[in-house]
C-alpha cells in the first residue's frame, strides 16, 4: 500500500473515491471536481484497486492522497472504511469515479445539508448521462436518487421500524454512496463494515436507528448512469436482490409465476416506451431486440436471488 506525501494542511472536508481504471471519464470527473467552489478546502483521498492506466496519476496531479490495494482486497464497505481512516477532517464526502459534478456547488451543497442539526448523512441527486439510452434515462429518473424534492428522513424508534413493510423500510433507508456525505463522528459509531454490496443502505439503517437524520439533497447533483452489458445487469440485479431480502425481507418476484408475470409486464412496457420515445431508428431496433433478453435476465435474477438466499446457497459474484 502506498500514499503520496503532502505538507500538513487544514481542510474543511474530505472527498473519498474508490478507483480502478477510470479512463477518460475519470479525467473529466477530476477536472470538474477541481472547479468546485470549495475545492481549495477539500482533502482528496483515493483508494485504487489495481489500475493499469493513469487513474492514480490523474488523481495525484489533482493533489490527492493515493493509496493502492490489490484488486482482491477491494470490498465496498471495508475499502471505504479504510479510506475514511486516512482523512483528517470531520466531514466526509463519498463519490465514485464515474460521477461527474453537475455544477460547481455540488460539494458545497452536500456540506451545507450535513451541517444541519441532527443530520448523520446526506445523498445527492443523480442525472443520466446525455447519451444514455431512453430506458436507462427513464429508469434513473424514476428512482429515489433523481427526485427534485428535498427530503429529510428520521426514525422515531426501532419498534416503528420493525412494524414497517419491507418496501417502507427500503424507502426509509435509501442512501447512495455514488455521491453522499457523512459526519465522521457518526461513522466512528457506525462504520460501513466488510460488506460486499449495499454498504450505503446498510449504514443508513443503523444511523437512523441511532436517532440521526438522513437527507436527500437534490441541490447537490452528479451526472451518473450506465449502459451495461447483459451479463453485468444479471449479476448486479442478483446481488442487489439478495441484499434487499437479507436486510428487509423484500421479495419482488417471490414465485416463478410472479417472475414470469414481471418479465411480460416489464417487456411490454419497455418496448412500448422505446417505440414511442427513441427517435434514432438504429438505436430503436437494437433496443427492441435487447429489451426482452434484458428483462428475462432481470426477472430470473430477482427470482433466483430470493430462492438462493432462502436455501442458504447464495452464489459469489465478482466484478459488481
JOVEN-V573872 format. One record per backbone hydrogen bond with DSSP energy under -0.5 kcal/mol. CO is the residue of the C=O (numbers start at 0). NH is the residue of the N-H. Records with the same first field share a line. If there is no record, write none. Layout:
BEGIN
CO: NH + NH
END
This chain:
BEGIN
8: 10
12: 42
13: 15 + 92
14: 44
15: 94
16: 46
17: 96
18: 48
21: 25
22: 26
23: 27
24: 28
25: 29
26: 30
27: 31
28: 32
29: 33
31: 34
32: 35
35: 38
37: 40
38: 41
40: 11 + 12 + 42
41: 43
42: 14 + 44
43: 64
44: 16
45: 66
46: 18
47: 68
53: 57
54: 58
55: 59
56: 60
57: 61
58: 61 + 63
59: 62
63: 65
64: 45
66: 47
69: 72
70: 73
74: 78 + 79
75: 79
76: 80
77: 81
78: 82
79: 83
80: 84
81: 85
82: 85
83: 86
89: 183
90: 13
91: 181
92: 15
93: 179
94: 17
95: 98
97: 99
99: 222
102: 105
103: 36
104: 108
105: 109
106: 110
107: 111
108: 112
109: 113
110: 114
112: 115
115: 118
117: 212
119: 182
120: 214
121: 180
122: 216
124: 221
126: 223
128: 131
132: 136
133: 137
134: 138
135: 139
136: 140
137: 141
139: 142
142: 145
143: 146
144: 125
150: 215
152: 213
156: 160
157: 161
158: 162
160: 163
164: 168
165: 169
166: 170
167: 171
168: 172
170: 173
175: 178
177: 95
178: 123
179: 93
180: 121
181: 91
182: 185 + 186
183: 187
184: 188
185: 188 + 189
192: 194
194: 76
197: 201
198: 202
199: 203
200: 204
201: 205
202: 206
203: 207
204: 208
205: 209
206: 209 + 211
207: 210
212: 119 + 120
213: 152
214: 122 + 216
215: 150 + 217
216: 124 + 219
218: 220
219: 124
220: 101 + 102
221: 126 + 223
222: 99
225: 227
228: 232
229: 233
230: 234
231: 235
232: 236
233: 237
234: 238
235: 239
236: 240
237: 241
238: 242
239: 243
240: 244
241: 245
242: 246
243: 247 + 249
244: 248
248: 250
249: 251
254: 258
255: 259
256: 260
257: 261
258: 262
259: 263
260: 264
261: 265
262: 266
263: 267
264: 268
265: 269
266: 270
267: 271
268: 272
269: 273
270: 274
271: 275
272: 276
273: 277
276: 278
278: 280
279: 283
280: 284
281: 285
282: 286
283: 287
284: 288
285: 289
286: 290
287: 291
288: 292
289: 293
290: 294
291: 295
292: 296
293: 297
294: 298
295: 299
296: 300
297: 301
298: 302
299: 303
300: 304
301: 305
302: 306
303: 307
304: 308
305: 309
306: 310
307: 311 + 312
308: 311
END
